[in-house]
Amino acid sequence: MDVAANPVERYVECFNSCGAAAQAAGISTEMLRRMRKRGYVTTRKRALIMARACSFRVDAIELLALSGVRRSPRGPRT
């Protein structure tokens, strides 16, 4: 697996061990293993926690696998 293509792998690389990465994210190592296999995180809250834990070396939007999604041309809702 290409580490550069998987943002969860890049997140784990920011730490000394998988256990430390899981602890920083507030999840079990088993849950982190599943995320690594999928290649993305399923909730915004978890993505933000993980991005903060690694000092934003991996963006939350990358962890959510949304980096290729375009924003709506309509602009923000009011």
Rosetta constraint file for C-alpha pairs under 8 A:
AtomPair CA 2 CA 6 HARMONIC 6.73 0.50
AtomPair CA 3 CA 7 HARMONIC 7.47 0.50
AtomPair CA 3 CA 9 HARMONIC 5.60 0.50
AtomPair CA 3 CA 10 HARMONIC 6.14 0.50
AtomPair CA 4 CA 9 HARMONIC 7.76 0.50
AtomPair CA 4 CA 10 HARMONIC 6.62 0.50
AtomPair CA 6 CA 10 HARMONIC 6.50 0.50
AtomPair CA 6 CA 36 HARMONIC 7.62 0.50
AtomPair CA 6 CA 39 HARMONIC 5.29 0.50
AtomPair CA 6 CA 40 HARMONIC 7.53 0.50
AtomPair CA 7 CA 11 HARMONIC 6.16 0.50
AtomPair CA 7 CA 39 HARMONIC 6.55 0.50
AtomPair CA 7 CA 40 HARMONIC 6.83 0.50
AtomPair CA 7 CA 58 HARMONIC 6.71 0.50
AtomPair CA 7 CA 62 HARMONIC 6.09 0.50
AtomPair CA 7 CA 63 HARMONIC 5.47 0.50
AtomPair CA 7 CA 65 HARMONIC 7.93 0.50
AtomPair CA 8 CA 12 HARMONIC 6.33 0.50
AtomPair CA 8 CA 35 HARMONIC 6.79 0.50
AtomPair CA 8 CA 36 HARMONIC 5.44 0.50
AtomPair CA 8 CA 39 HARMONIC 5.77 0.50
AtomPair CA 8 CA 40 HARMONIC 6.13 0.50
AtomPair CA 8 CA 41 HARMONIC 7.66 0.50
AtomPair CA 8 CA 63 HARMONIC 6.24 0.50
AtomPair CA 9 CA 13 HARMONIC 6.27 0.50
AtomPair CA 9 CA 36 HARMONIC 6.07 0.50
AtomPair CA 9 CA 39 HARMONIC 7.57 0.50
AtomPair CA 10 CA 14 HARMONIC 6.77 0.50
AtomPair CA 10 CA 58 HARMONIC 6.93 0.50
AtomPair CA 11 CA 15 HARMONIC 7.67 0.50
AtomPair CA 11 CA 21 HARMONIC 7.55 0.50
AtomPair CA 11 CA 50 HARMONIC 7.51 0.50
AtomPair CA 11 CA 51 HARMONIC 7.86 0.50
AtomPair CA 11 CA 54 HARMONIC 6.68 0.50
AtomPair CA 11 CA 57 HARMONIC 7.64 0.50
AtomPair CA 11 CA 58 HARMONIC 6.15 0.50
AtomPair CA 12 CA 17 HARMONIC 7.39 0.50
AtomPair CA 12 CA 18 HARMONIC 6.21 0.50
AtomPair CA 12 CA 21 HARMONIC 5.57 0.50
AtomPair CA 14 CA 21 HARMONIC 7.74 0.50
AtomPair CA 14 CA 54 HARMONIC 6.14 0.50
AtomPair CA 14 CA 57 HARMONIC 7.91 0.50
AtomPair CA 15 CA 20 HARMONIC 6.25 0.50
AtomPair CA 15 CA 21 HARMONIC 5.68 0.50
AtomPair CA 15 CA 54 HARMONIC 7.86 0.50
AtomPair CA 16 CA 20 HARMONIC 6.63 0.50
AtomPair CA 16 CA 21 HARMONIC 7.81 0.50
AtomPair CA 17 CA 21 HARMONIC 6.40 0.50
AtomPair CA 18 CA 22 HARMONIC 6.15 0.50
AtomPair CA 18 CA 29 HARMONIC 6.88 0.50
AtomPair CA 19 CA 23 HARMONIC 6.07 0.50
AtomPair CA 19 CA 29 HARMONIC 6.01 0.50
AtomPair CA 20 CA 24 HARMONIC 6.09 0.50
AtomPair CA 21 CA 25 HARMONIC 6.31 0.50
AtomPair CA 22 CA 26 HARMONIC 6.09 0.50
AtomPair CA 22 CA 27 HARMONIC 5.21 0.50
AtomPair CA 22 CA 28 HARMONIC 5.79 0.50
AtomPair CA 22 CA 29 HARMONIC 5.45 0.50
AtomPair CA 22 CA 32 HARMONIC 6.09 0.50
AtomPair CA 23 CA 27 HARMONIC 6.05 0.50
AtomPair CA 23 CA 28 HARMONIC 7.11 0.50
AtomPair CA 23 CA 29 HARMONIC 8.00 0.50
AtomPair CA 24 CA 50 HARMONIC 7.22 0.50
AtomPair CA 24 CA 53 HARMONIC 5.86 0.50
AtomPair CA 25 CA 46 HARMONIC 7.21 0.50
AtomPair CA 25 CA 49 HARMONIC 5.99 0.50
AtomPair CA 25 CA 50 HARMONIC 5.15 0.50
AtomPair CA 25 CA 53 HARMONIC 6.71 0.50
AtomPair CA 27 CA 31 HARMONIC 6.34 0.50
AtomPair CA 27 CA 32 HARMONIC 6.85 0.50
AtomPair CA 28 CA 32 HARMONIC 6.38 0.50
AtomPair CA 29 CA 33 HARMONIC 6.06 0.50
AtomPair CA 30 CA 34 HARMONIC 6.40 0.50
AtomPair CA 31 CA 35 HARMONIC 6.32 0.50
AtomPair CA 32 CA 36 HARMONIC 6.13 0.50
AtomPair CA 33 CA 37 HARMONIC 6.30 0.50
AtomPair CA 34 CA 38 HARMONIC 6.27 0.50
AtomPair CA 35 CA 39 HARMONIC 5.76 0.50
AtomPair CA 35 CA 40 HARMONIC 5.81 0.50
AtomPair CA 35 CA 41 HARMONIC 6.07 0.50
AtomPair CA 36 CA 40 HARMONIC 7.04 0.50
AtomPair CA 39 CA 63 HARMONIC 7.85 0.50
AtomPair CA 39 CA 65 HARMONIC 7.80 0.50
AtomPair CA 40 CA 62 HARMONIC 7.82 0.50
AtomPair CA 40 CA 63 HARMONIC 5.18 0.50
AtomPair CA 40 CA 64 HARMONIC 5.35 0.50
AtomPair CA 40 CA 65 HARMONIC 5.62 0.50
AtomPair CA 41 CA 46 HARMONIC 7.00 0.50
AtomPair CA 41 CA 47 HARMONIC 6.15 0.50
AtomPair CA 41 CA 63 HARMONIC 5.52 0.50
AtomPair CA 41 CA 64 HARMONIC 5.04 0.50
AtomPair CA 41 CA 65 HARMONIC 7.54 0.50
AtomPair CA 42 CA 46 HARMONIC 7.62 0.50
AtomPair CA 42 CA 47 HARMONIC 7.81 0.50
AtomPair CA 42 CA 64 HARMONIC 6.31 0.50
AtomPair CA 43 CA 47 HARMONIC 6.28 0.50
AtomPair CA 43 CA 64 HARMONIC 7.26 0.50
AtomPair CA 44 CA 48 HARMONIC 6.14 0.50
AtomPair CA 44 CA 60 HARMONIC 7.50 0.50
AtomPair CA 44 CA 64 HARMONIC 7.14 0.50
AtomPair CA 45 CA 49 HARMONIC 6.24 0.50
AtomPair CA 46 CA 50 HARMONIC 6.12 0.50
AtomPair CA 47 CA 51 HARMONIC 6.05 0.50
AtomPair CA 47 CA 60 HARMONIC 4.81 0.50
AtomPair CA 47 CA 61 HARMONIC 7.48 0.50
AtomPair CA 47 CA 63 HARMONIC 5.78 0.50
AtomPair CA 47 CA 64 HARMONIC 6.44 0.50
AtomPair CA 48 CA 52 HARMONIC 6.13 0.50
AtomPair CA 48 CA 60 HARMONIC 5.29 0.50
AtomPair CA 49 CA 53 HARMONIC 6.11 0.50
AtomPair CA 50 CA 54 HARMONIC 6.44 0.50
AtomPair CA 50 CA 60 HARMONIC 7.35 0.50
AtomPair CA 51 CA 55 HARMONIC 6.31 0.50
AtomPair CA 51 CA 56 HARMONIC 4.72 0.50
AtomPair CA 51 CA 57 HARMONIC 7.08 0.50
AtomPair CA 51 CA 58 HARMONIC 5.77 0.50
AtomPair CA 51 CA 59 HARMONIC 5.60 0.50
AtomPair CA 51 CA 60 HARMONIC 5.34 0.50
AtomPair CA 51 CA 63 HARMONIC 7.95 0.50
AtomPair CA 52 CA 56 HARMONIC 5.51 0.50
AtomPair CA 54 CA 58 HARMONIC 7.00 0.50
AtomPair CA 56 CA 60 HARMONIC 7.76 0.50
AtomPair CA 58 CA 62 HARMONIC 6.76 0.50
AtomPair CA 58 CA 63 HARMONIC 7.20 0.50
AtomPair CA 59 CA 63 HARMONIC 6.46 0.50
AtomPair CA 60 CA 64 HARMONIC 6.29 0.50
AtomPair CA 61 CA 65 HARMONIC 6.33 0.50
AtomPair CA 61 CA 66 HARMONIC 5.43 0.50
AtomPair CA 61 CA 67 HARMONIC 5.75 0.50
AtomPair CA 62 CA 66 HARMONIC 5.91 0.50
AtomPair CA 62 CA 67 HARMONIC 5.29 0.50
